[in-house]
Amino acid sequence: MAEVELPNTEELEEIRSKTFTKRVALVTAIFAVILAIALASLGSIMTLNGFLLMFKMPFLH
């Protein structure tokens, strides 16, 4: 009869914690990228609006 090796519970917990850490890091990275894109687009929109308003308003000298 073949011997069956049971996994060590400490090793399973270590693997599980590494998986959780990787998943949290991935979600955080995705959130950071989405936030960076959103803020960059918002900044460019605000800059464009200011630039257009500058030409519509008479210059005060």
Backbone as CSV, one residue per row, in Angstrom:
resi,resn,N_x,N_y,N_z,CA_x,CA_y,CA_z,C_x,C_y,C_z
1,MET,0.842,-1.176,0.000,0.000,0.000,0.000,0.892,1.247,0.000
2,ALA,0.543,2.216,-0.804,1.348,3.430,-0.934,1.115,4.335,0.274
3,GLU,2.182,5.006,0.655,2.063,5.955,1.773,1.495,7.280,1.271
4,VAL,0.669,7.878,2.082,0.060,9.163,1.742,0.649,10.201,2.676
5,GLU,1.213,11.248,2.075,1.815,12.322,2.886,0.795,13.436,3.056
6,LEU,0.478,13.725,4.291,-0.463,14.797,4.593,0.270,16.127,4.619
7,PRO,-0.345,17.191,4.102,0.322,18.496,4.107,0.427,19.048,5.530
8,ASN,1.491,19.763,5.757,1.711,20.394,7.047,0.779,21.610,7.160
9,THR,0.094,21.725,8.276,-0.855,22.834,8.427,-0.154,24.192,8.448
10,GLU,1.057,24.249,8.968,1.802,25.521,8.977,2.132,25.970,7.556
11,GLU,2.501,25.014,6.707,2.807,25.353,5.319,1.548,25.839,4.584
12,LEU,0.412,25.202,4.869,-0.835,25.627,4.238,-1.217,27.035,4.651
13,GLU,-1.044,27.368,5.917,-1.354,28.719,6.387,-0.432,29.751,5.749
14,GLU,0.835,29.382,5.578,1.797,30.301,4.961,1.427,30.552,3.493
15,ILE,1.055,29.503,2.794,0.653,29.653,1.389,-0.614,30.490,1.289
16,ARG,-1.556,30.252,2.190,-2.809,31.006,2.182,-2.558,32.491,2.456
17,SER,-1.666,32.793,3.389,-1.388,34.196,3.702,-0.672,34.891,2.547
18,LYS,0.200,34.167,1.840,0.867,34.758,0.677,-0.136,35.058,-0.432
19,THR,-1.098,34.167,-0.626,-2.121,34.382,-1.639,-2.959,35.609,-1.305
20,PHE,-3.325,35.742,-0.035,-4.107,36.904,0.390,-3.316,38.187,0.182
21,THR,-2.041,38.175,0.528,-1.193,39.357,0.376,-1.076,39.757,-1.087
22,LYS,-0.898,38.786,-1.960,-0.795,39.077,-3.390,-2.106,39.655,-3.923
23,ARG,-3.224,39.111,-3.454,-4.526,39.599,-3.916,-4.759,41.035,-3.461
24,VAL,-4.407,41.337,-2.212,-4.571,42.700,-1.700,-3.671,43.664,-2.462
25,ALA,-2.446,43.252,-2.753,-1.524,44.103,-3.503,-2.050,44.370,-4.915
26,LEU,-2.616,43.359,-5.543,-3.146,43.522,-6.890,-4.345,44.472,-6.906
27,VAL,-5.260,44.314,-5.962,-6.431,45.192,-5.892,-6.002,46.630,-5.609
28,THR,-5.034,46.798,-4.724,-4.533,48.141,-4.411,-3.889,48.787,-5.637
29,ALA,-3.119,48.019,-6.392,-2.471,48.551,-7.590,-3.502,48.954,-8.638
30,ILE,-4.520,48.137,-8.824,-5.564,48.465,-9.798,-6.301,49.734,-9.373
31,PHE,-6.621,49.837,-8.087,-7.288,51.031,-7.579,-6.427,52.278,-7.785
32,ALA,-5.118,52.150,-7.542,-4.213,53.292,-7.714,-4.159,53.743,-9.169
33,VAL,-4.138,52.804,-10.091,-4.094,53.159,-11.518,-5.384,53.862,-11.939
34,ILE,-6.520,53.332,-11.501,-7.804,53.958,-11.848,-7.886,55.366,-11.266
35,LEU,-7.456,55.519,-10.026,-7.478,56.833,-9.389,-6.542,57.804,-10.099
36,ALA,-5.372,57.351,-10.499,-4.426,58.220,-11.208,-4.988,58.674,-12.549
37,ILE,-5.631,57.776,-13.267,-6.222,58.137,-14.556,-7.360,59.137,-14.357
38,ALA,-8.185,58.902,-13.352,-9.303,59.806,-13.091,-8.814,61.199,-12.714
39,LEU,-7.807,61.277,-11.851,-7.292,62.580,-11.435,-6.586,63.296,-12.586
40,ALA,-5.891,62.554,-13.420,-5.216,63.173,-14.562,-6.236,63.745,-15.546
41,SER,-7.302,63.005,-15.789,-8.311,63.518,-16.718,-9.042,64.712,-16.117
42,LEU,-9.299,64.680,-14.823,-9.946,65.816,-14.166,-9.052,67.053,-14.222
43,GLY,-7.768,66.876,-14.006,-6.842,68.001,-14.077,-6.768,68.591,-15.469
44,SER,-6.779,67.747,-16.475,-6.712,68.265,-17.843,-7.997,68.988,-18.216
45,ILE,-9.127,68.516,-17.723,-10.398,69.197,-18.005,-10.415,70.566,-17.342
46,MET,-9.953,70.640,-16.098,-9.935,71.923,-15.389,-8.973,72.900,-16.061
47,THR,-7.846,72.404,-16.522,-6.887,73.263,-17.207,-7.467,73.784,-18.513
48,LEU,-8.133,72.925,-19.251,-8.743,73.342,-20.514,-9.827,74.380,-20.273
49,ASN,-10.649,74.185,-19.246,-11.691,75.168,-18.945,-11.079,76.521,-18.581
50,GLY,-10.029,76.520,-17.794,-9.364,77.773,-17.442,-8.756,78.455,-18.649
51,PHE,-8.182,77.671,-19.535,-7.571,78.216,-20.736,-8.632,78.848,-21.639
52,LEU,-9.772,78.177,-21.782,-10.835,78.724,-22.625,-11.454,79.971,-22.003
53,LEU,-11.600,79.981,-20.696,-12.154,81.159,-20.028,-11.219,82.354,-20.148
54,MET,-9.932,82.102,-20.207,-8.961,83.179,-20.312,-9.173,83.967,-21.611
55,PHE,-9.539,83.277,-22.691,-9.732,83.959,-23.958,-11.109,84.596,-24.069
56,LYS,-12.078,84.159,-23.310,-13.406,84.733,-23.366,-13.509,86.017,-22.541
57,MET,-12.726,86.127,-21.473,-12.804,87.297,-20.595,-11.902,88.407,-21.124
58,PRO,-12.339,89.633,-21.027,-11.465,90.741,-21.451,-10.288,90.859,-20.492
59,PHE,-9.167,91.215,-21.023,-7.962,91.349,-20.201,-8.031,92.653,-19.402
60,LEU,-7.713,92.561,-18.154,-7.722,93.745,-17.285,-6.286,94.248,-17.156
61,HIS,-6.006,95.365,-17.785,-4.650,95.950,-17.694,-4.717,97.286,-17.039
